[in-house]
Amino acid sequence: MLKEMNVGAIVANDFARIFYRNVINLGILVQQIEAACAKEQSKKIF
C-alpha cells in the first residue's frame, strides 16, 4: 500500500522491527529521530 501511494520516506520516533524491515525491503527510506526533534521537524515539512 505504501509503495502504491508513492511514499518515498517515513520519519518517526519509533518503528516496530517488522515494519522497519518491511519498509526497507520495499525500498522506502526510513529515518528514526527523537520525539522532540520529530515535533520540530514536522513544522518544517507541513
PyMOL commands that place a pseudoatom at each C-alpha (Angstrom):
pseudoatom trace, name=CA, resn=MET, resi=1, chain=A, elem=C, hetatm=0, pos=[0.000, 0.000, 0.000]
pseudoatom trace, name=CA, resn=LEU, resi=2, chain=A, elem=C, hetatm=0, pos=[2.788, 2.467, 0.830]
pseudoatom trace, name=CA, resn=LYS, resi=3, chain=A, elem=C, hetatm=0, pos=[4.524, 1.760, -2.468]
pseudoatom trace, name=CA, resn=GLU, resi=4, chain=A, elem=C, hetatm=0, pos=[1.244, 2.215, -4.373]
pseudoatom trace, name=CA, resn=MET, resi=5, chain=A, elem=C, hetatm=0, pos=[0.798, 5.609, -2.690]
pseudoatom trace, name=CA, resn=ASN, resi=6, chain=A, elem=C, hetatm=0, pos=[4.318, 6.598, -3.873]
pseudoatom trace, name=CA, resn=VAL, resi=7, chain=A, elem=C, hetatm=0, pos=[5.610, 7.103, -0.325]
pseudoatom trace, name=CA, resn=GLY, resi=8, chain=A, elem=C, hetatm=0, pos=[9.308, 7.900, -0.642]
pseudoatom trace, name=CA, resn=ALA, resi=9, chain=A, elem=C, hetatm=0, pos=[10.310, 8.171, 3.011]
pseudoatom trace, name=CA, resn=ILE, resi=10, chain=A, elem=C, hetatm=0, pos=[8.987, 7.703, 6.531]
pseudoatom trace, name=CA, resn=VAL, resi=11, chain=A, elem=C, hetatm=0, pos=[10.246, 9.678, 9.541]
pseudoatom trace, name=CA, resn=ALA, resi=12, chain=A, elem=C, hetatm=0, pos=[9.160, 8.693, 13.051]
pseudoatom trace, name=CA, resn=ASN, resi=13, chain=A, elem=C, hetatm=0, pos=[10.472, 8.404, 16.583]
pseudoatom trace, name=CA, resn=ASP, resi=14, chain=A, elem=C, hetatm=0, pos=[9.932, 4.631, 16.765]
pseudoatom trace, name=CA, resn=PHE, resi=15, chain=A, elem=C, hetatm=0, pos=[9.232, 1.675, 14.468]
pseudoatom trace, name=CA, resn=ALA, resi=16, chain=A, elem=C, hetatm=0, pos=[8.213, -1.896, 15.150]
pseudoatom trace, name=CA, resn=ARG, resi=17, chain=A, elem=C, hetatm=0, pos=[11.033, -4.128, 13.926]
pseudoatom trace, name=CA, resn=ILE, resi=18, chain=A, elem=C, hetatm=0, pos=[8.832, -5.994, 11.429]
pseudoatom trace, name=CA, resn=PHE, resi=19, chain=A, elem=C, hetatm=0, pos=[7.507, -2.717, 9.952]
pseudoatom trace, name=CA, resn=TYR, resi=20, chain=A, elem=C, hetatm=0, pos=[11.039, -1.309, 9.730]
pseudoatom trace, name=CA, resn=ARG, resi=21, chain=A, elem=C, hetatm=0, pos=[12.320, -4.359, 7.828]
pseudoatom trace, name=CA, resn=ASN, resi=22, chain=A, elem=C, hetatm=0, pos=[9.295, -4.481, 5.519]
pseudoatom trace, name=CA, resn=VAL, resi=23, chain=A, elem=C, hetatm=0, pos=[9.643, -0.815, 4.601]
pseudoatom trace, name=CA, resn=ILE, resi=24, chain=A, elem=C, hetatm=0, pos=[13.338, -1.249, 3.845]
pseudoatom trace, name=CA, resn=ASN, resi=25, chain=A, elem=C, hetatm=0, pos=[12.533, -4.298, 1.709]
pseudoatom trace, name=CA, resn=LEU, resi=26, chain=A, elem=C, hetatm=0, pos=[10.075, -2.131, -0.258]
pseudoatom trace, name=CA, resn=GLY, resi=27, chain=A, elem=C, hetatm=0, pos=[12.870, 0.355, -0.957]
pseudoatom trace, name=CA, resn=ILE, resi=28, chain=A, elem=C, hetatm=0, pos=[11.367, 3.166, 1.119]
pseudoatom trace, name=CA, resn=LEU, resi=29, chain=A, elem=C, hetatm=0, pos=[13.751, 5.373, 3.094]
pseudoatom trace, name=CA, resn=VAL, resi=30, chain=A, elem=C, hetatm=0, pos=[13.336, 5.196, 6.871]
pseudoatom trace, name=CA, resn=GLN, resi=31, chain=A, elem=C, hetatm=0, pos=[14.677, 7.686, 9.415]
pseudoatom trace, name=CA, resn=GLN, resi=32, chain=A, elem=C, hetatm=0, pos=[14.280, 7.315, 13.152]
pseudoatom trace, name=CA, resn=ILE, resi=33, chain=A, elem=C, hetatm=0, pos=[14.558, 10.519, 15.215]
pseudoatom trace, name=CA, resn=GLU, resi=34, chain=A, elem=C, hetatm=0, pos=[13.800, 11.521, 18.786]
pseudoatom trace, name=CA, resn=ALA, resi=35, chain=A, elem=C, hetatm=0, pos=[10.264, 12.698, 19.585]
pseudoatom trace, name=CA, resn=ALA, resi=36, chain=A, elem=C, hetatm=0, pos=[11.316, 16.266, 20.428]
pseudoatom trace, name=CA, resn=CYS, resi=37, chain=A, elem=C, hetatm=0, pos=[13.185, 16.574, 17.159]
pseudoatom trace, name=CA, resn=ALA, resi=38, chain=A, elem=C, hetatm=0, pos=[10.286, 14.997, 15.236]
pseudoatom trace, name=CA, resn=LYS, resi=39, chain=A, elem=C, hetatm=0, pos=[7.863, 17.626, 16.506]
pseudoatom trace, name=CA, resn=GLU, resi=40, chain=A, elem=C, hetatm=0, pos=[10.145, 20.461, 15.420]
pseudoatom trace, name=CA, resn=GLN, resi=41, chain=A, elem=C, hetatm=0, pos=[10.856, 18.908, 12.013]
pseudoatom trace, name=CA, resn=SER, resi=42, chain=A, elem=C, hetatm=0, pos=[7.172, 18.253, 11.298]
pseudoatom trace, name=CA, resn=LYS, resi=43, chain=A, elem=C, hetatm=0, pos=[6.550, 22.004, 11.461]
pseudoatom trace, name=CA, resn=LYS, resi=44, chain=A, elem=C, hetatm=0, pos=[9.031, 22.462, 8.612]
pseudoatom trace, name=CA, resn=ILE, resi=45, chain=A, elem=C, hetatm=0, pos=[7.517, 19.702, 6.465]
pseudoatom trace, name=CA, resn=PHE, resi=46, chain=A, elem=C, hetatm=0, pos=[3.829, 20.504, 6.810]
for i in range(1, 46): cmd.bond("trace and resi %d" % i, "trace and resi %d" % (i + 1))
show_as sticks, trace
zoom trace
